[in-house]
Amino acid sequence: MFTNDLKKGTHIQLRNGWYATLMDNLKGNARCADVEGICREMGSVYAHDIMFYQDANKNWLPVEHTDKQKKCREMNLQLFGG
């Protein structure tokens, strides 16, 4: 499933291992999420940092990224390093 197909309320796992819940139905390079990190906060996350989503059966499944999201990640790596 592409990140653009994930719906509001979907539990996700980010590239850094943190978990979050999507708070919007938008498409593109950024999504609003309630992130459970060092502290709990709501804000934008890059779609290319979403690695897994939880389906209705509570299984964690990998996501696919669009070409634009992959290019955004490449640009971020060039600007900020890895």
C-alpha positions as CSV (number, residue, x, y, z in Angstrom):
1,M,0.0,0.0,0.0
2,F,1.3,3.5,-0.8
3,T,1.6,6.1,1.9
4,N,-1.0,8.2,0.0
5,D,-3.6,5.4,0.6
6,L,-3.2,5.4,4.4
7,K,-6.3,6.9,6.1
8,K,-6.8,9.0,9.3
9,G,-6.5,6.8,12.4
10,T,-4.0,4.3,10.9
11,H,-1.2,3.3,13.2
12,I,2.2,3.6,11.6
13,Q,5.8,3.0,12.5
14,L,8.4,5.6,11.4
15,R,11.9,5.1,10.1
16,N,13.4,5.9,13.5
17,G,11.3,3.2,15.2
18,W,8.7,5.5,16.8
19,Y,5.0,4.8,16.5
20,A,2.3,7.3,15.4
21,T,-1.3,7.6,14.4
22,L,-2.2,9.5,11.3
23,M,-4.4,12.5,11.8
24,D,-5.3,13.4,8.2
25,N,-6.3,11.8,4.8
26,L,-3.9,14.0,2.8
27,K,-1.5,12.9,0.1
28,G,2.0,14.1,-0.7
29,N,5.3,14.5,1.1
30,A,4.0,15.4,4.6
31,R,1.3,13.9,6.8
32,C,0.0,15.1,10.2
33,A,0.5,12.5,12.9
34,D,0.2,12.0,16.7
35,V,3.7,10.8,17.4
36,E,4.6,8.6,20.4
37,G,8.3,9.5,20.7
38,I,10.4,10.8,23.7
39,C,7.2,12.8,24.4
40,R,3.9,12.6,22.7
41,E,3.3,15.4,20.2
42,M,1.3,16.1,17.1
43,G,2.8,17.5,13.9
44,S,4.0,16.9,10.4
45,V,6.1,13.8,9.5
46,Y,7.6,13.2,6.1
47,A,5.8,10.5,4.2
48,H,9.1,8.9,3.2
49,D,9.7,8.3,7.0
50,I,6.6,6.0,7.2
51,M,7.9,2.5,7.0
52,F,5.0,0.2,8.2
53,Y,1.3,0.4,8.9
54,Q,-1.0,-1.7,11.0
55,D,-3.9,-3.4,9.2
56,A,-7.3,-4.3,10.7
57,N,-5.9,-7.6,11.9
58,K,-3.1,-5.8,13.8
59,N,-0.4,-7.0,11.4
60,W,2.4,-4.7,10.6
61,L,2.8,-4.4,6.8
62,P,5.4,-2.4,4.8
63,V,4.4,0.7,2.8
64,E,5.5,1.8,-0.6
65,H,6.6,5.3,-1.4
66,T,5.8,7.3,-4.5
67,D,8.6,8.5,-6.8
68,K,8.1,12.1,-5.5
69,Q,8.5,10.9,-1.9
70,K,11.7,9.0,-2.8
71,K,13.1,12.2,-4.5
72,C,12.2,14.2,-1.4
73,R,14.1,11.8,0.8
74,E,17.1,12.0,-1.5
75,M,17.0,15.8,-1.4
76,N,16.8,15.7,2.5
77,L,19.8,13.3,2.6
78,Q,21.8,15.6,0.4
79,L,20.9,18.7,2.5
80,F,21.1,17.2,6.0
81,G,23.0,14.0,5.7
82,G,22.0,10.5,6.8
